[in-house]
Amino acid sequence: MKTLHAPWRINYILGPKPDSCVFCLPESTDGDEERFVLHRAENCFVIMNIFPYSSGHLMVTPYRHVSNITELDTRESHEIMDYVQKCSFILEQAFNPHGINIGVNIGEAAGAGIKEHLHVHLVPRWNGDHSFMAVMSETSVLPEHLRSTYKRLKPFFNNLQR
């Protein structure tokens, strides 16, 4: 039997679960690197998924705690889509993926892990990237540590205007 190690998952498994929403950020940016926040815009922010499906898995999230796209105002929805486009461009530059899955899961039945706070997923994909592992072993293989991915992506976001 072969063993795959994902040492960062033990923090989630054994660690305390937050009482508050993980997507409701404090105004202070002091902990952004620890939270894997890559960029803050006026109405939304870009954050890495700390339990990613693939290296470079990003989320664009409104600051406002809403659970459905129908609750967004025009400014929020336009800025979120602007940042989905910007993130797509950055992922293409940083990772050269063969494709990118972009999606929103609204409600538990649709697969939302955190259904209370809307977030748009961007998942870079490569031909054969998950092959038999995800199907046969229910295992995701990440070739790069989260901190390394953050350091790779952060310079791209530093050049964006707020």
Disulfide bonds with the S-S distance in Angstrom:
none
